[in-house]
Amino acid sequence: MTNPPIAPRPPIPGTSTGKSPVVPPPMTIQGEPTKASIIPLIVSMSFLLISLALYLLRYQLGGGIGWHLLGYLVAPLLASLVLGWDVVAQRQGRKDPWFEPKPSYSRLIRIIVALGFVVAIFHIIEVGTVCGQDFVQTGVLCGG
């Protein structure tokens, strides 16, 4: 049994044949890769700062329940929605081969959401304090 003769390999383009090297099609030549957006990080940080400012300026704003409820909604809840926005945007971006994800942005937004829940605790305490003072001053007893 003898093996059949092996056919010679074709020359590699751009080597000794004098042909130009292979150029990728124009659709694969791109500019810079698209990166994950920093906008969700900025928005979540601004929500945290707004909630913290509402808590720190509670006496200048009048000390009503409305400001504390707004601060409670802004910090943990809206920042959590921004975290979802970032996760969805980065997941959709990964369908593009030129997309550069930024997991550090998502990590920072998670930390901001956790800090937002800490600030929300103070807003809840203030809501309880304001409600308690109103109930005591108006003579309404809790639970009875």
Buried (B, 14 or more C-beta within 10 A) or exposed (E): EEEEEEEEEEEEEEEEEEEEEEEEEEEEEEEEEEEBBEEBBEBBBBBBBBBBEBBEEBEEBEEEBEBBBBBBBBBBBBBBBBBEBBBEBBEEBEEEEEBEBBEEBBEBBBEBBEBBBEBBEBBEEBBEEBEEEEEEEEEEEEEE
